[in-house]
Amino acid sequence: MKKGIHPDYHPITVVMTNGSTFRTRSTWGKPGDSLQLEVDPTCHIAWTKEQHFVEKGRLARFNQRFQMGKFTVAQNN
């Protein structure tokens, strides 16, 4: 490796959303910094396979405005 062209690789602490921590090495921040995660494998749908619907967007605003239930698509049998 050439000298002086690579970022510093140092230990940091990663804090998960549930409060647990682990130490790793990274180029992020300064030595000894803590990286607070907003999304991690304990809460993200890609790992948990549980989907949580958030009422946002045009359909949710329409339903709220006109006091209707959730939009459902009729299935033809």
Backbone torsions as a table, in degrees:
resi	resn	phi	psi	omega
1	MET	NA	143.1	176.0
2	LYS	-74.7	143.9	179.5
3	LYS	-78.7	140.7	171.9
4	GLY	81.7	2.3	-179.9
5	ILE	-109.9	-8.6	-177.8
6	HIS	-103.9	145.4	178.6
7	PRO	-68.9	158.4	179.2
8	ASP	-68.2	132.9	-179.9
9	TYR	-109.6	113.0	-170.3
10	HIS	-140.9	165.4	179.6
11	PRO	-77.1	139.6	173.6
12	ILE	-135.2	167.6	175.6
13	THR	-109.8	130.2	178.0
14	VAL	-104.4	127.1	-179.7
15	VAL	-107.3	117.8	-179.3
16	MET	-77.2	169.8	-178.6
17	THR	-65.6	-26.8	179.7
18	ASN	-87.7	2.0	176.8
19	GLY	98.8	-13.5	178.8
20	SER	-71.4	154.8	-176.9
21	THR	-130.8	158.1	169.8
22	PHE	-151.3	156.7	-179.7
23	ARG	-102.6	141.0	177.6
24	THR	-148.2	178.6	176.8
25	ARG	-111.0	142.2	-175.5
26	SER	-157.0	166.7	172.4
27	THR	-95.8	-3.7	-179.3
28	TRP	-74.1	139.1	173.2
29	GLY	64.6	-151.3	-179.9
30	LYS	-116.3	162.1	178.6
31	PRO	-55.3	130.4	178.6
32	GLY	88.7	-4.8	178.9
33	ASP	-66.8	159.4	175.9
34	SER	-111.6	130.3	177.5
35	LEU	-101.8	113.0	-179.3
36	GLN	-90.2	116.5	-179.1
37	LEU	-85.0	141.3	173.9
38	GLU	-95.5	-29.1	178.3
39	VAL	-134.6	133.0	178.2
40	ASP	-146.1	175.9	-176.7
41	PRO	-61.2	-16.9	-179.7
42	THR	-81.5	-14.3	-176.6
43	CYS	-131.5	-7.5	-175.8
44	HIS	-88.2	141.0	-176.2
45	ILE	-59.9	-29.8	-179.0
46	ALA	-62.5	-27.9	179.9
47	TRP	-104.4	-31.8	-175.3
48	THR	-89.0	-20.6	-178.3
49	LYS	62.7	20.2	175.6
50	GLU	-112.5	124.8	-177.8
51	GLN	-100.1	130.9	176.7
52	HIS	-113.4	122.6	-179.1
53	PHE	-86.4	134.9	176.8
54	VAL	-111.7	127.2	-178.3
55	GLU	-77.5	90.3	177.1
56	LYS	-138.2	167.5	174.1
57	GLY	94.8	-178.1	-174.2
58	ARG	-65.3	-43.5	-177.7
59	LEU	-64.6	-41.4	179.1
60	ALA	-64.9	-40.8	178.1
61	ARG	-66.0	-39.2	177.5
62	PHE	-62.1	-49.0	-179.5
63	ASN	-61.6	-39.8	-179.9
64	GLN	-68.3	-40.1	-178.4
65	ARG	-66.2	-41.6	-177.1
66	PHE	-101.9	10.4	174.7
67	GLN	54.8	43.2	177.9
68	MET	-102.5	163.8	176.5
69	GLY	-75.5	-172.0	178.6
70	LYS	-66.2	148.4	179.9
71	PHE	-69.4	127.9	177.1
72	THR	-126.5	144.4	179.3
73	VAL	-100.4	123.9	178.7
74	ALA	-70.1	132.6	178.8
75	GLN	-99.2	132.8	176.8
76	ASN	-85.6	127.9	179.9
77	ASN	-99.5	NA	NA
